């Protein structure tokens, strides 16, 4: 089923396993199409097939989970994402990457991680009544020591079992939900705009009240059409810009 690993190759064994798993997944996609997801072989079985340790297999599988090609369900196993879902996850991740600062040393501070009553606007986005408990995460980004962005996130309270403060310092929350919680991220709705900095935002970003900010409101959905993350990010407009190239269509 899988070709043998080349143990003399400079390519690490986990990378070779990843390549072979990708070939296997592509065959399953071609054969089954939208009838996916299909359960992947357990890690111990793959370790026996490749004659490697489970840790080596786990590293290969984890990379595919991080890329949205596979997803995990606790206590059940690892599954192949349908092609349209994995593609959307890559698009969402690419969108987030567009906002990153190039050639800057980025630091993320978690200023708040707590259960609070949901503000009405964000409760509506999560299909919850106002005042219902939500997990609130206040995340602040610094580039070369300068405050550049503020992220407010609201999640259903049970997501606290999946998302830790350490996770959201290192990666996007939706990637953590997919990686650790096995959630299938279905789509993301974004609203891009501009706003004047409030006194609180100005103090946190070391700018003047009323200075222009870029804003990004989001709602991210997990299958089946369940909102799992919402919130607002604001960015210093003198340091951030978002560019997009849209292919022309005939007609």
N, C-alpha and C positions, 0 to 999 in steps of 0.2 A: 504493500500500500504506500509506504513512504520509502524514498530512496535513502541509501545509507549516508551517514554523515562522514565528511572528510576530516578525519582527526589530525591530518597534517596541514590542513588549511589554516592560514592566518585569521580567517573569519571565525569568531567565537562560536562555540557549539550552540548557544542559545539563539544566535542570529541565523544559523543554518536551520535550526528547528523552526524558527519563525517563518523562514522562506518556504519550508515544506508544508507547514500548516496553511500558509496563504495559498499555495497551490491546491491543497485539499479543499479549502473553503471555496475557492473559485470554481472547482468542479461541482461542489454541492450547489452553489448558486446557479450555475449553468443548468444543472439537472432539475433542481427543485424550484428555482425562482422565488416567487412570493409565497411558496409553501413553507419557507423557512419561518421561524427559527428551528434549527436542529441542534440537538445536544452534542457537544464535543466529547471525545473520549476523556475519562477521568485522568488527572495528572499522573497517578501511579501507573495507569495503563500506558500512557504516552512515554513515561520514563522507561518502562520495560521495552517498548517498541524501539526506542532510540538508544537503549543501553546507556542512559545517563541518569544523574540524580534528579529527584523531584524538584530540587531547587533550580536546576538548569531549565527544566520544562516550565516551571512557574514563571521564570523571568521572561521566557518567550511568550507565554500566554498573557502575562500582564501587559506587555507592550501592545498586543493586539486588543486587549480590553481598553487600554488608554486611547487607542486610535479609533475606538467605536466599532471595530470589526467583530469583536466578541463581547458578551456581557455575562456577568455572574448573577446567579440567584442563590441566596444563602440556603444551605442545606439541601440544595437540589443539584446544582452543577453549573457548567459553563456552556453557553449557547452561541450559535452563529446569528448575528443580527441580519435581518433582511437587508438587501443592498440599499434600498432607499433610505432606511433608517441610519445605517452607518455613514452614508453619504451626507445626510443632513447633519449628523454629529460633527463631521469634519468641517462642514460649512460653518456651523456655529463656532467651533474652535478657531477657525480661520478669521471669523469676524472679530472675536475677542482679541486675537493676536494683532489685528490691524491697529488696535488702540495702544499697543505697547510702545514704550519709548526705546528707540534704537540706541545702542552703545551707551546705555546708562546702567548704573548699578541700582537695581530696584530692591526696595525693602517694603515689606507689608507689615503693618501693625494692626492687631485686632483690638480695637478700643472697647467693644462690647460684644458679648456672646451670652444671651440670656433669653428666657421666656418672658414675653410681655403681652399685654392686650393689643390686639391688632388694630392699628389705625384704619378708619373706614375705607380709605382709598385702596390700601393694600389688602384688606380683608376681601374686598370685592374681587380683586384680581385672583385671589386664591379660592374663590367660591366659598367664603366663610362669612359668618355674621360679624359685624363690627364688635370688637372687644374680645373675640375668641382668642385663646392663647396661640401665639406663634413664636417660632425661634427667630430672634432678631440678631443680626450680625452687622456690626459697624466696623468696616475695614478701611484703613487709610494707607495710601500708597505714597512712597517717597522715591525720588530719583536723585542719586548722588546727594542724599541728605535733605533734599528740598521737597516739601509737601506738594503733590501734583494732582491727586485724585482722591475722591471720597466715594465709598460704596456703602449704601444701605441695602441690606437684603432681609427678606421676610420669607420664612419657610414654614410648612406645617410642623407642629411641635414634635411629631414622631421622628422627624429627620435628624433630631439631636442624637439619636442612636447611631446614625451613620456618619454625620459630619462633625468633626472635632475642630477646635481652634487651630490645631497644628495643621490639619488638612488644608484649611482655607488660607493659610499663610503661604502654601506651596503651590496650589493649583486652583483652577476654577471650581466653583462649588458644583456645577453640573457634572464635571468630570469625576469628582469625588462620589457623587450619587451613582454614576454609572459604574465606577470602578469598585466601590465598596458595597454599594447597596443593590447592585444588579438592576437598577432602573434603566429602562430603555428610553433615552431622551428622544422625543418625537419631533419637536419643533421649538422655535423661539420667536417671539414677537418683540420687535424693538421699535421704539419711538425716539428718533434723534432730534434734538432741538437746542435751543439756547435759552439761558436765563441769567438774571442778575444775581450776583452772589449775595446771600443773606448775611447778616452780621455773624452768625455762627459759622457759616461756610467760609467767610472771609478770614475769620480768626484762625480756623483750622488750616487754611491754605496759604496763610501769610500774604493776603492781598487786601484790597480795600472793599468795603461793602458797595455793592452796585457794579463791581467789575464783571465783565462778561465771562460766563462759563459755558462750556459745552455740556449738554445733558443727554443721558441715555436711560430711558425707562425700559424695563424688560419684564416679560413673563415667559418662563421656560416650562414646557410641558413634557411630562413623561407619559408613555403609553399606559392606559388608553385615554388620551386627551385630558390628563390630570395636571393642573398647574402645581408645580412643586417649588418654584423659586420666583419671586418678584422683587422689585425694588428700583432704586434710582442710583445712578452714578453721575457724578459731576467732575469735570476736568478743567483745569486751567487752560483757557483758550489760547494763551500765548505759548503753550508748550505742546498742545495736542492738536492734531487734525485727523480727520478720517477721509480717506480717498477710496473711491470705488470705480472700477471700469466695467461698464455694462456692454456686452456684445450686441451689435446691431442685428435685428431680425428683418428678414424680407417681408414685404407685404404692408 
